[in-house]
């Protein structure tokens, strides 16, 4: 008899739990059915757009991955062609800059070089400074010649050192790199 009472209490408790879960599920379904079709369509459209954007990102990533070997070859070619070897670099730079200055009609005071190694890069940075005297058009031709040179130069600064009615004196700072 005692087992029967325990069994009845256990069954009533189980039925109460099942009815509570059923009631909770019913409330959840009732609330989710209250969302109108327009908001569901908007959510669907937003998710489709997001999926398209993610697919486009993946495609761009795959294109980048596919182009990496060519980029590596381009970088190696740039390194080999644009950075002079340290054994002959100074004379080639001085010859090149003298020719650019002569072609532009600029008088140069000569070039001074300062060398500083770049750690773990296989290159040495060469800082170049000079003073030039010329009219405005000649200085523009000189800067243009530096930009178009087959050698790699970065123009760090142009500083006005003096001027007359027809001549400008500039301090020019450049740098380049040598292969080591």
HELIX and SHEET records of a PDB file:
HELIX    1   1 UNK A    2  UNK A   33  1                                  32    
HELIX    2   2 UNK A   37  UNK A   82  1                                  46    
HELIX    3   3 UNK A   89  UNK A  104  1                                  16    
HELIX    4   4 UNK A  136  UNK A  148  1                                  13    
SHEET    1   A 4 UNK A  84  UNK A  85  0                                        
SHEET    2   A 4 UNK A 168  UNK A 179  1                                        
SHEET    3   A 4 UNK A 123  UNK A 134 -1                                        
SHEET    4   A 4 UNK A 107  UNK A 108 -1                                        
SHEET    1   B 3 UNK A  84  UNK A  85  0                                        
SHEET    2   B 3 UNK A 168  UNK A 179  1                                        
SHEET    3   B 3 UNK A 154  UNK A 163 -1                                        
SHEET    1   C 4 UNK A  84  UNK A  85  0                                        
SHEET    2   C 4 UNK A 168  UNK A 179  1                                        
SHEET    3   C 4 UNK A 123  UNK A 134 -1                                        
SHEET    4   C 4 UNK A 112  UNK A 118 -1                                        
END                                                                             
